[in-house]
Amino acid sequence: MADKEPYILLEKKEQVAYITFNRPEKLNAIRWQDYILLYNLVAECDKDNNIRVVILTGKGKAFSAGDDIEGYPGSGKDEVIHGNAGISLAFQGKYLDLVLQEYQDFLQKTCVLIMQSGKVFIAAINGVCWAPEILYAMDFVIAADVATIAQGDIRNGICPGGSSTQILPRLLGRRRAIEFILMSEEISAEEAYRRGIVNKVVPLDQLMSEVEALAKKMIAKPYHAIKLAKMAITRAQDMPLNYGLEIEGWYSSLSIQSDHFKSFYQKFLERKKSKGGP
């Protein structure tokens, strides 16, 4: 990798953005400041009106090996820790300052943004994935047959951060989430599919073509409908059923006002009339 090449790449091709972890020599391990960059890139894609789908993947043999352990306390690399001001305060035990600054973990912020965005986010898991937190927030996860996934925090003596304990139970249910997090074991792509973490498993040489085909299908769908549906689904997980139904009804009513629906309905009436219907 060139010395000045970013550790996370962003490339835009027409209506698709590609975010790629770019430290293959470190199995795309993520440093504290990289989480800030990741959030900023996701936010840029979210604000770009031309982008409809965001594909997240890794360069080389790994999606990401997770946190770069060389940046943990005791590593002697304080400059890495201090690259993220909030993490630096936490490691120094300055929790009051954290609260007063209303700091939120950047991976948590990234996951929330993905879940609330009207863009469709697809993860292409090309190999080792020990940074599964972001997978839980994705709209689709397509994994290569060689991929492996693990939530290894407990094994290392850490309570998972980055939204794992909150989003994974909403995705899998409490029992499955407890099993995956506490066992802290690496599982195959096929097993991840069986558990509901992955949508589909494909041969490695077909991974990107499969993901890009899915991206085209999503681009063909109206943006407003995707945005409202994602918002409704995300909010439904945090409120009683009756309130969730109210939100769904409201969003559905809004979507009917769109030009896309009006065009669809007009064509429907014209086809019906041409067939001699009332």
N, C-alpha and C positions, 0 to 999 in steps of 0.2 A: 504494500500500500504506500502511495506517495506520502511524504512527510506532512504535507499540507492538506491532504484529502480528509474531509470530515469523517468522524467516526460513525455518523449516521447520515446516509445519503437520501436526498429527495429528488426524484425525477418525475416530471409531468409529461404525459403523452396523451394529447387530446383531453378526454374527460376522465382519465385514470391517473392517479398519483401513485408512485412507488416509493415507499419508505423502506430503506434497507440498512440493517445493522452491518457495520463495515469495519469490524476488527477480526477478520478471519484467523489471524495468527493467535488470537486470544479466545477463539471460539465465540467471538462477538460478545464477550463479557461486557457488562454495562457498568460504567463508572458513575459516581453520584452526579457529576455535572451533565452526563449524557441523558439522564432522566429529564433535565430541564430542556435540553435540545429536542428530545423526543416530543415533549409536550408542545414546544413551540412549532415543530413541524406539523403535528396533528392539528394544532390551532390554525396554522396557515392554510392547510387543506380545507378545514371546515369553513373558513372565510372566503375561499376561492369559489366564486359562483360557477366557474366553468367545470370544476371537478365534481364528479358524481360518485366515484368509487376510489377507495384508498386500499392499496395492497401492501401489507407489511410482511417482510421476509428477511432472511439473513444471507450474507455472502459466505461462500465456502461450504463447509460440512455441518454447520450449526445454524440454527435459528438464533439462539443465544444461550450461553452457559449460565446466565443469571448475573447476579451482582459480581463485580470484580473484587474478589476477596483482598486483593492487594491494597484496596482503599479503605479497609476496615481499621479500627483503632488497634494500635500495636504494630502496624505494618511499617511504621516509620515514614510513611508517605502522607504527611499531613496536608500537603498541597492538594492532594486528590480529594480528601475529606472536605476541605474548605472550599472546594469548587461548588458546593451546594450549601448555601448559607444556613438553611434550616437544619440540615443534617449535622453541620458543624456545631450548631448550638446544642442539638440533642446529645451529641457525643461529649460535649463539655458539661452536660448536666444543667444547662441553662433553660429549664423548661418554662419558667415564668416568661422569659423573653420570647420563647416560641409562641406562647398563648397571646401575649400582648401584640405580637406581630401578625397574629391570625394565620400562621403558617400552615399550609396543607401540603402533604407529601405530593411530589410532582407526578408520581405514577398513579396515585389516587385521582388526581386532577385529570390525567390523561384518560383513565378508564371512564370517568364520569362524562367527559366531553364526547368520547366515542359513543357511549350509550344514548346520549341526548342529541347527537348530530343527525342531520338529515342525509349525510353521506353514508354510503354502505362501506363498512370496513371488513376486509377479508384478510385473514392470516394464512400465509403459505408456509407451512412448517416443513423445512427442507432437511432437518436433521435434529441434533440434540436441542431440546428446549427445556432449560431449567429456569426459565423466566415465564411461567405460565400465567401470571396474574393478568397480563394484557389479553391473553386468549379468552378469559372468562367474559370480558367486555365486548369482544368482537361479535359482529353479526354472523359471520361464517368463519369456520376454521377448516381448511383443507390440508391434510397431512400426507407427506410422502410415506411410502411403506417402510422406509428405513428410519423414520423419525422416532424419537423416544421423548417422553415427557415426564417431568417430576416436579413436585413441590417439595424441595429439600430443606426448607427452613428448620423444621423441628429436629431433623437429624443433626443440624449444626447448632442447636440450642437457641434458636430464634423463634419468637412468635411471628408468623408471617405478617408482613406489612403490604403496602401497595394495593390494598382492597381485597386481598384473597379471602379473608374470613367473612367478608360481607357479600361479595358478589357470587362466590362459588356456591354457598348454600342456596342462593336464589336460583342458581342455574341447575344444580343437581339435586337439591334437597339436603336437609341436615345430615342424614345418615351417610350418604355418599360423600359429602364434603368432608365430614369428620374422618372417614376412612382414608381418603386421598391425602389430606393434610397431615394427619397423625402418623400414618404408616410411613410417609416420606420416602416412598419407593418409586423407582423409575418404572414406567410402564410403556408398552409398545403403542404404536399408532393404532393398531387394531383394538387393543384394550381401551384406549382413550375413546375410540369410536363407540365401543360397547357401553361405556359409562356415560356417554353424552357430552364429552368435552370436545370432540371432533365431529364435524358433519360428514366427512368423507375421507377415505384413504385411497390414494392412487399411486402408481409407480412413480419413482422420482423423476424420470425423464418426461412424464406427462403432467407434472405438478403445475407449472406455470401456464401451460395451455388450458388446463382444467380451470384454474383460477381466473384466467382472462376470459374464458367462455362464460363463466358465472358473472363476471363483471359486465359483460355485454348484456346479459339478461337483466341485470339490475338497472343499467343505464336506460333500457327500454321502458322501465316503469316510471310513472310520474313522481317527481321529487317530493311534492307536497304530501302525497299519500304515504310515502316511505317515512318522511319526517314525522308526521302525525302518528303513524302506527308505532314507530319506535318510542316516541314520547309516551304514548298511552301504555305500552308494554312495560316500560321502565317505571313509570309512576305507579302502575298497578301492583308492583311488588312491595310498595311501601305504604299501602293503605287498605282499609277494609273493602270487601267486594262491592258493596253498594256504592261507595265513593268512586271506585274504579269504573263501575258501569256508567256512572254519570260522566266521568272524563271521556270514556269511549264514545258515549252518545254525542257529547259536545264536539269532539274531534271529527266524528263521522259526519255530523251536520256541516261542519266547516268545509270538509273535503268536497261535499256535494256542490259547493259554490264555485269550485274550480272550473276553469275553461276546459280542462281535460275531460272532466266528467260531463260537462254540457255537450261537448263534441261527441263523446261516446253515446250519450243518450239520444242525441239528434240522429246519429247514424242508425241506432237501434230502431227508432220510430220509422225512419225511411225504409229500412229493410222490411219491417213488419207491414208497412203500407204497400210495398211492392209485391208482397206475397198475398195481398188481399185481406189482411187482418183488419179488425175494427179500429 
